[in-house]
Amino acid sequence: MTFPSQARVVIIGGGAVGTSSLYHLAKAGWTDSVLLEKNELTAGSTWHAAGNVPTFSTSWSIMNMQRYSTELYRGLGAAVDYPMNYHVTGSIRLAHSDARMMEFARARGMGRYQGMEIDILGLDEIRGKYPFIEPHDLKGALYDPSDGDIDPAQLTQALAKGAREMGARIERFCPATGVRRENGEWIVETPKGEIRCEIVVNAAGYYAQRVAEWFRPFGGRRLPMMVMSHQYMLTDEIPELSAWTREQGHKLPLLRDVDSSYYLRQEKTGLNLGPYERNCRAHWVRPDDPMPEDFSFQLYPDDLERLEWYIEDAIARVPLLGSVGVNKVINGPIPYAPDGLPLIGPMPGVPNAFEACVFTFGIAQAGGAGKVLAEWVTEGQTEWDMWSCDPRRFTGYADQDYCVAKGIETYGHEYAMHFPWHTWPAGRGKRRSTLHSRLEAAGAQFGAYNGWERANWFAGPGDDLSEETTQTWNRAGPWESRIKAECESVRDSCGILAISGFTRLKVEGPGARAFVDSLTCSRLPAEGKIGLVYFPDSRGRILTEMSCLVHGEDEVGLITAGVAQWHDGELLSRKAPPGVTVSDHSDAVECLLVTGPKAREILAPLTDADLSLPWLSVQYDTHVAGRPCALIRVSFAGELGWELHCAPEDAPAIWDAVAAAGARPFGMWALNALRIEKGYRAWKGDLSTDYSLLEGGLDRFVRFDKEFPGKATLLQEKQAGTKKRFVTLKVDAGAVDAPYMSTLWHDGEVVGETTSGAWGYRVNASLALGMLRADLAVPGTQIEVDIFGHRRAAEVMPDGPVWDPKNERLRA
């Protein structure tokens, strides 16, 4: 067969993810696609992968992706007529603490919503399913009947066979060696010849960073990843296990001791132990340990000393493990992104290029990843909101030092609980504002937001700041009284908040205003005003929200979330017509929010601005404390207030003056509580592509008298009626507020989900924002919220803010 010189899509990398991507592209009708593999299929991490296939996750999107994989794998062998060793054994996750049991209860609720029969086990039930365990010191377990394991090579070959049969091409022993652009197309270079194509996909596994370097001349960046050494060991045959398996006719469930940090799986008639050790090791991150040109079908030397504690702990838990010797040790490379989640989606800065790489759990996620990647390529959007995996979630701060530090931290805490009050220490301090020392002196406890250090809350003398205090799901902690006081200060007097790192985009050129207007369903504000504008996708779903400032027909300024920097920048730049430019000025401006009923009184002696101008007004060329400043009359806290936008070097003087005049510092956690009381949405929580503009309760921002993406779909939805509606709930929450994706129940049926929740200190109640079945979205309706396994009573509140529903304080 002649070498293909043209294709629609070229995929670089022949592991489970690359072949799944090819398979799903072919299923979508894009059969003119070619996969290039430098060696044999599976030669990278796929070859030595253990092959575990869990569905468990506390991330909604990851759970969706892994659930899809299990569903695909069940029927894949028959669908493509290829033998598959796929064992659906179920799994047991052990809990040593009440906090872990709470996490399991939350995962059970999410899984039940997605149709999975995940359940909680007591100690007797654990022993009933796993008779060789010592469960006496445990609290319980989570049981997932859909969990299991699969042969990674067979999975990859089955996907490859299915793709070939639909017409796609696979070129083995054909490494891609580089790329270049010609006439708006990609030329992929290989030793066998060149392939001209529309789209390139980087699915190169632990070589993905090296492949990404080829795209740097075309707008790319250094891909945020590193490589960890992961070991697992296989035992000799265990006679007792062999006899039990013959008697029962099935394998043991896969066991995970997530608090001790290992999995234990039956492998034929022996056991497979795979720890994620704290004293872990990164590879290929130092000059004396360079990445080889080719590591196909290779392993690292054994390093079992690192695993001693984990082996001993596993033997104490399952004594059978210690009854035989070790038959084989696998020690191979696994790629890690800084947060341990893969990169799936558009390659930042590069046209017609995508990433499907850096999979830590590539076998479990390969099926879902192929589906998501194919949707990105063929439709430009995905069924599920996949921001958790979007490559644009890491921006310029994610340098190699950061990636290595976070990768080691993530690996060593692979099964860790992600408590809402806990901040991870590795990789911090990447971006510090000119106000950092002042915030620190005031007691700020920081969190990282797109790399920027912002104050989450301000501690006082005697507060317990140990890491142990933050390892709780409960609202109570040393921060609670401080957040309460911060909110009350904003309510009764005046607060000041440093919001470093807002994304600031400028759209310039002939017709810039008309261009922005064509992308949003909202009416752009008049000059001298600011307004929220919403950007839908072609389905009418919520892509993003930006604050808009029109400076004329040929210039528009946009302010958006810090974490949305590359996402929103590309939303505009990829669609900009000739002559219109999109530039990023995020680092050039600092923002201070001064808000509360005494904000005018505090600012008046310090500024030459007209503080009588109404809500949403904008004043440029003004001064605060003698420093140049722009004043925008808005407040995400929902009180009288102004955002002060200034040069970073002027921010300290302004802060000092405003604080000396009586404004109290407050942090992001207080702001979160305040915004929920106002029903203000947060990006990628309340605002995501999982929901349409109408479902999101954003009807007043949708102007059907203009053209915009998704208009036809939204008109159909408006006529037919929405299935869900955005609501604010008052929740009898007890000690824990509703987290993201808590299930809503009514009369024994699942009727929706929360999107965020917090205690409202101005209204003295726990509140949640969420999406509820439309017929129940009526004020006064009584429902239940599943909060960590407990169904708590909740009431649907009237549409609009719970605090100051008429916005009288905001407009004062």
N, C-alpha and C positions, 0 to 999 in steps of 0.2 A: 504494500500500500504506500503510495507516495506521501511524502511529508506535507502536512497542511500549511500552505503559505498564507491563508486567510482564515479568520474566524470572527465570530461576533464577540466572544468572551474567551480569554485565556486565564486559566487558574494555575498559579504557581504553587505546587505542593501536593503530594499524593498520599496524605494520611487520611484518617477517617473523616476529618472536616472537609478537606479538599474534595474527596470523592462524593461526600454528601452534597456539597455545593453543586458539583457537576450533575449529580442525580436529580436534584430539585430544579436546577435550571432546565434540564431536559424535560422534566415533568411539566414545566411551565411553557413548553414549546420552544425554548431556546436550545435546540439541538445542535446548532452550529457553534458549539463550544468545545474547547480543547483544554485538557489538563496536562501539565508538564511535571514530570517527576524525575529528579536527578539520578535516582537509583531504582529500586523496585518499590512498588506500592507498599506502604507501611514502614518504610525504612527508618523513620524518625521516632518520635515519642510513641506513636501508635504501636510500633513493634513490641516494645517492652511494657506497654500499659497493662495494668492489672485487669482492666475491663469491667470495673464496677459500674452499675447503671442505677444510681439512686434517683428518686424524684424529689426528695426532701430539699427544701430551701426556705428561708424566710424572706427571700426576694420574689415578688410576684412574677416578674418577667423570667427569672431563671427557673422557677418552678414550672411555668408554662413551657419553657423550652425543653426541660428534662422530661416532663410528662409526655410531650409530643414524641420525644425519642423513644420512650418505652412503648408507646402505641405503635410507632412505625416499626420497631424491631420485632414486635410480636408477629407481624405478618410479612416481613420483608423476605424471609427465606422462601416462602411459598410464592410470593409475588414475582420474584426474579428467578425462581427455580435454582436455588443455591443452598447447600447444606449450612445450617447455622447452629452453633452450640450456644443457645441463649437459655439460661436457667433463671426462671422467675422464682426465686426462693423466698422472697420477703426479706425484711431486715428489721433488726432490733437496735435502737439507739438507747444507750443506757444513761440514766440521769443520777448524779450523785447529790444534787441539791434541789431545793424548791425552785430556785431561779431557773434551773435547766428544765424542770417540769413545766414551768410557765412558758418557756420558749417552745416546748413540745406542744403544749396546748394551743399556742398561736399557730404553729405549723399545721396542726390537725385542722383547725378552722379554715385555713387557707386551702388546704388540700381537699377538704370536703366541698368547698365552694367550686373547685375545679373538677369535682366528680371522682376523687380518689378516696378510697376507704381507709385512710390513715386513722390509727386509733392509739389510745393510751393503754399501757399494760401495767398491772400490779405485779408484785414480786412473784406470786404463785403463777401468774400467767406467763411471766418471763421463763420460769423454770419449765413450764409445760411445753413451750416452744423450743427451748434450748436446754436440754436436761443436763448438760455438762458444765453449767455455769454455777458460780458461787455468788448469789445475788443479795446476801444478807445485809450489806451496808448500803444498798441502793435505795433511791426514792421511788423508782419506777422506770418506765421506758416508753419509747414511741415505736409503734409497729407499722411498717409500710408493706403491705402485701404485694405491691408492684415492683419492689426493689429486686435486684438480682445481678447477674454478671453475664457477660457475652465475650466470645472470642474476638478480640480486636481485628485480627487479620481476616477472619471470615466476614466480619461486618464490612470491612473496607472492600473486600473482593466482591461481596454481594452488591454493594452500592455501585461499584465500578461496572459490574456485569449489567445491572439495570440501566445505567447511564449509556453504556455502549449499545445495548439493544434498542434504545430510543434514538440512537444516531450520533451521540456525542463521541468525541475522540479522546484517547488517553495515549500519551507518548511517554513510555518508560525509558529509563537510562538516557534522559534528554534534559540536562539541566538548563534552566534559564540562566543566562550570563549577564543580562543587562536589558535596559529598555531605552527607547528614545521616542520623541514625538515628531510626526510628519503630517502636515495638512489636517490637523485635528484628530489624528488617529495614533494609536500606539504601535510601535514596532518592538516585538519581543525577540531578543536575540538568543539563539541557541547554537550549539555546535553542528546541529543537523540542518540549520537554515533559520530564516527569520519568518515570524508570523505577524502579519498586519491584523490588527483587531480594533474594535471600538472600546472595549473595557478590559481591564486587567484586575485580577483578584490575587492579593497576597495571602496565601494559605500555607505559608512556609514553616509553620511550627516554630521550633526554637531557632530557626534561621530567618525568621520574619524580619528581625531588625536589620540583618544584612541586606535582605531584598529591599527593604524600605529605603535604604541609602540610595538606591538607583533612582528614586523618585524625588530626591532632594532638589535637583536642578529644576524641577517642574512644580515647585511650591511645597514639597513635602517637608517632613520634620524627622528628627530622630525618634524612632518608634519606642514608646515607653514600655520596656520589658527587661527582664533578666532571666537567668536560668538557675534553677535549684536542682540539687542532687536529691533524688527520692529513692529510698530503698524499701524493698519488701522481701520477705523470706518465705520459702516453701519448705514444709517439713517432709520427712519420710512418711510412709503409710502408717496410720494409727489404727491398730486392729479393732479397738472398741468403736471407733467412728465408722469403720468399714462395716462392722456387724450391724450397727444402728441404722446405717443407710440402707442396707439390704432389707432389714426388717420393716423400715418405714416406707421405703420406695421413693424417697426424695432426700435432697440435701438439707443441711442445717440452714436456717436463716443467716444472712450476713450480719455479723455482730459489730457494732461500733461503740467503743467506749470513748465518747466524745470529750469527756472531762479529763481522761488520761491521754487522749489524743492518738488513737490508733483504730484500725479496722482489723477484723479477724474473719476470714472467709474460708469456707470449705473448698478445697481444691482437689477434686477427685476424692481420694480417701485420706488426704492429709489436710493441713491447714496452711493458710496464707496470712501472714501477719505483716501489716503495713503501717508503721508509725509516721506521724508528722512531729518530729522531735524539735524541742526548743533550741537545742544546741546543733542547729542544722548547718548546712554548708551550701554556699553559692559556688557555681563554677563559671569559668570563662569571664570573670569580672576583673581580673588583675593582669598586668602585662606579663607576669611569669606563668599565667594559665590562659593562653589565648584559645579562642574557639578554632578548632581544626577546620580545614576546608571541607572535609567530609567525615561525618561521624555515623554514617549509615550502619545500622545493625551492630552498633558498638555500645559498650557499657563502661562505667567507671569502675575502678577497683572497689572491692568490698570495704566497708568502713563500719563494722558492726559495733565497735566500741561506743559509737554515738547512740546506739539503740539499747544499751544494757538495761537502763531503768525501765524502758517500755516493754522489753521482753519479760523482765521479772514481774512487772505489773500484770501483763497479759496472762502469764502462767498462774499467778495468784487468782485471777478471775476465772480462767478456764484451765484447771490443772492438767487436763489431757494434753495441752500444748507442750508441756515439759516432759512428756513421757517418751518422746522420740527425738531423734536428731534433726539437724537442718540439712535438707537435701540440696537446696539451691538458693543463692542470693542474687537478686536483681537490683542493680544500682544504676539508674539512668537519668537523663536530663528531662526536666519538666519546665516549660516556660511559665513565668509569672508576670502578670501586669501588677502595678502597685497595689491594687485592691483585690487581686486574685481572680478577677472576672475577665472574660475574654474581650477581644476587640472585634466587633462585628459591625460593619457599616461603611459609610463613605470615608475614604482616606483623607484626612484633613489637608486642605490646601491644594489638592491635586484633582484635576478634572477626570471623570470617567475611570476612577480607580477606587477599589474597595479593599477592605481588610476582613479576613476571617481567620484570625490567628491568636496566638498566646492563650491557648486553652489549657488550663490546669486540670480540668476534668473533661478532656476532649471526647472520650468514648461516650460518657453519659450525655454530653451536650451536642454531639455531632449531628444527630438527626434533626434536632430543633434548629441548630445553627445553619444547616443547609437550607432549611425552609426560610429562615429569616434572611440569609444572604441572598437567596434567589428573589425574595420579595423586594429587597433593596435595589437589586440590579434591574429587575423587569418592571417594577411598578413605581420605584422611587419612594416607597413607604412600606411599613410593615404592619401586619395584623395587630400585634401587641406592641405597646410602647416599650422600646428596647434601650432607653437611655442608660440603663445600668451597664450595657455593653458597648455603647457608642464610643468609637475611638476619639471623638471630639470632647469627651469628658475630661481628658487630660490636656492641659494647654502647656505653654512654654516653661512653666515652673518645673515640670516633671523631667528633670535632667537625669543623667545616669546614676549619680550618687543617690538621688531620691528613689529611683527605681530599685536599686540594690537594697537600700535600707528598708523600704516598704515591702519588697518581695520576701526578704528574710523574716520580717515581722509577721507578714501574712501567713507564710508557710508554717512558722512556729506556733501560730494561733489559728490554724486552719479550721478547727471546730469551735472556735471561741464564740461566746455570745456577744452580740453587738448592742450593748446597753445604751439607752438614749442619752445618758449623762456622762458617758465615758468617752474620752478622746485618746486616740492612739498616739504614742510619743514619737515614733520614728518619722524621719523626713520632715520635721517641723521647721518653722522659721524660714521658709523659702521666700516669702514675701512679707515684709514688715513695713508698715506705714510710718510716716514721720511722726505719728502720734504714739508709737508703740511704747516708748519709755514712760509717757504720761499715763497711758492705760495701765501699764504694769505697776506704776507707783500707786495707782488708785485701787489696786487689788484685782485687776482683771485676770480671769481664768479663760484662756484662749481656746478657740477652735479654728480649724483651717477651712477656708472657703475659696475654692479655686486657687489654693496655695497661699491666700492672704490670711494673716493672723488677725482675727476679729475677737473682741471680747464677748464671750458667751454670758458671763455674769461677773459680778464684782464681789469678792470675798471680803469679809471683815475680820477683825482681830479674833483669834481663837477658833476660827472655822477649821474643821478637819478637812484638809486638802489631800488626804491620802488617796491612792488609786482604789483601795478597797471600798471606800465609801461610794464610789461611782458605779460599782458593780451591782446594780439593782435596777429592776424595772419600775419600782415604786416612785411616786412623786416626791416623797419625803427624802430629805438629805440636807446637808448644810447650805445648798443653793436655794432651797425653797423659800425660806424667810427672806433671803436677799432679793430673789426675783419678785416676791410679793411687794417688798418695799420699793423696788425700782418701778414696778407698775403703778403703785400708789402715788409715787412722786410724779410720774407722767400724768396721772389722773388729777392730782390736786395742785401741782405746782408746775415744774418744768424739768424735763430730762434732756440729756445730750447723748447722742449715740454716734460713734464713728463707724461708717459703713464703707470701709475701704474696698476697692476692687469692683465697683459697679462696671459693667461693660458699657462702653461709650462708643457709638458708631456714628460716623458722619457720611451721609450720602450726598455726593456733589456732582454737578454736571447738568447739561441741558435736559430738562424734563425730570429732574431728580424727584420732585414732589409727586409727579404723576406716576413715576415708577413705584415708589413706596405705596402710593394709593392703590395701585393695581394689585398689590400683594395682600392687602388687609381688607377685612370685611367691615372695618370701622371707618367713621368719619374722621379725617385728620383735623387736628385743632387749628384754630386761627393763629396767626402770628401773635406772639406775646402771651400765648397760653400753652399749657401742657395737657396732654390727654392720653389715656390708655388706648392702645390699638391692638387688635388681635389678628393673628395670622393663621388662617386655616389651611389644611392640606386639601387635596382634591376630593376628599370624602367629607369635608366640613368639620374635620376633627382639629383639636387645638394644638397647633405647632408651637406657638409661643405668644407671649404678651410683651409688649414694649411700651415705654413712655415716649411719646413723640413730641418734638419741638420743631415746628416749621419756621425756617428762616427766610423763605422765599421759594419761588418756583424751581430754583436750581440748587437748593440746599436744605437738607432735613437732618436734624440730629435725633438720635435714638438712644435711650438708656434702657438697659435690660439687666437681668440677673448676672452676677459675677460668673457663676458656673456655666452660663449659657454663651460665654464669650465666643468660642469657635463655632458653636452650633448656629447662633443667630447671625454671626458675621457671614457665614457661608450661605445661610438662607437668602441673604441679600446679594452677596457678591457673585454667587453662581448664576443668578438670574439677571444681573445688571446688564442693560443694553449698552452698545458701544457709546462711549462718551460719558457714561456715568460711572463714578468710582465710589468704592466703599472703603473707608479707612477707619482704623481702630485707634482711639485716643484714651483707652482705659487707664493707662499709667500716668496720664498727664493731669488728672483731676482727682482731688480728694473730696469726700462728701461727709458732712456733719448734719445730723437730724436734730433740730432743736424743737421740742414739742411739749405741749401741756398748756393749761389755761393761762399760765403766766409767761408764756413764750414771748408775746408781744411786749410785755412789760420789761422782760430781761433784755430783749434785743434792741429796743428803742434807743437807749442811750449809746449803743455801740455801732449803729448803722445809719447811713444816709438814705437807706431804702424807704420807700413808701409802704409801711406796714398795714395800711388800710385797704390795699388792693385785695380783691376777693380771692377765694379758693381757686386754685388752678392757674393763678397768674404767675408770670415769669418776669423777673427784673434782671437785666444784665448791667454790667458796668456800675455796680454798686460796691459798697465797702462795708466790711464788718471789722471792728477793731483796727481800722485804718488799712486793712488789706483788701485787695481786689476780690470780688466775690459775686456770684450770681445767686439770687434768692428765688426759690421755687416754692410756691405755697401749696405743699402737699405734706401728708404725714401718714406713713404706713401704720402708725400707731392709732390713728383715728381720733386725734385731738388737734386743736389749733396748733399749727406748726409750720416750719419752713425747712426745706433742705438747703444747706449752704454748700455751694460748689465752688471750690477754690483750688489754687495751685498747691501741690503737696507741701512746698516749703512755707506756705502761709498758714497751713492748718494749725500748727502748734500755737501761734499767737492768737488765733481766733478761738481755739479751744480754751486757752488760759483765760481769755477775757470773758467768755460765756460762762465758764465754770465759776470764775470769781464772782460773777453777777448772781449766782445762785442756782444754776442748772446742775442737776445731779446726773452723773454718768449712769447709763443703763446699757444692758447687753442684748445680744441676739435672742437669748431665751425669753427674756421679758418681751421683746418685740414680737416673737412668735405668739405668745399668749395674747398680746394686745391685738394683733392682726386677726386672730381667730375670732375674737369677740366682735370684730367688725365684718366677719365673713370674707375677708380678703384672701384671695387664692395665692398659693405658692407654686412656683414652676416645678414641674415634674413630680408633683404630689397631687394637688388639686387640679392642676392644669397639665394635661398630657394628651397624647394621641389615642389614649383609650376612650376618650369622650369627645362628643361633638360640642360645638359652641352652644347649641341649644340645651343639650344635656347638662352642660356646665353652668347653666343659669346665666349665660352672658347675652341673652336676647337683646338687651338695650344697647349692646355694642355692635350688633349686626345690622347693617344698612342694606336692605334688599333692593333699594333704588339705585344701586351701583353694581358693577361687575367685580367679581373676586373669585379666587379658587374655591371650589366646593359649593358654589351658590346653588346649583341645581339640586344637589343632594340635600342641602339644608332646607330648600323650599319643599321638597318632597317630605322631609321629616316634619316640617312645620305643619303641613297639611294632614299627614297621617297621625301626628302626635308623637312626642318623644316617649321612649320606653323607660327612661330614667330621668330623674331631676336632681339637681344639686340642692342640698338641704343643710341647714344647721340644726344640730341635735343638742339638747340639754340632757346630759347623761348622769345617772346615778352610778358614778364610776367607782366609788370606793377609793382605794389607795393608788390605783393605776389608771391613767388616762388612756383613751383609745388610741392605739398605734395605727399607722398606715395599714390599710387592707384588713381591718377588723370586720367580720361578717355581720350584716344586719339581718335580723330575723323578725318574722311576723306570722303568728298562727302556725308555727312549726315549719315555715318555708323561708329559704334564703331570699331576701328581697333587695340586697344591695351591699355596699361596702363603705367604710370610712376612707377618707383620703388624708386626713390629719386630725389631730386632737391635742388639747392642752387644757389646763385649768385656767379659767378666766378670773383674774383677781379683782377686776372691776365689778363683775356680776356675781362673784362668789359661787361659781359653779363650774363643773367639768363640761366642756363643750367639744363637739366633734363636727367636722365638715365631712360630707360624704355624698354618695350617689344612691338614691332610693327609687324603688319602683314608682313610676309616675302617679299611679292611682293612690299611693299612700303618702305622697308628698304634700300633705295638707296639714296646716297648723293644728296642733293638738293631738295628732295621731300618735298612739303609743306603740313603740316597737321595742326590740331588744338588740343590744350590741354585745357580740362575743368578744370579751376582753380577756385574753389569756385563759380561755376555757370557761369563763363565767359569763353567763348571759345577764347583762345589766339593763335595767329599765331605762328607756330613753323617750323623749318627747320631741316631735318635730316642731321647731320654732317658726314663727311667722317669717315670710320671705324678707330678707334684709338683715341689717346688723342687729345683734342682740344688745350691744352697747350703743347708746345714742342712735336709735333707729332712724331718726329724721336728720341725722348729721348736723344737728344744731351746734354742737361743740366744735366740730371740724370747720364749720363755716363762720364761726364767731368773729 
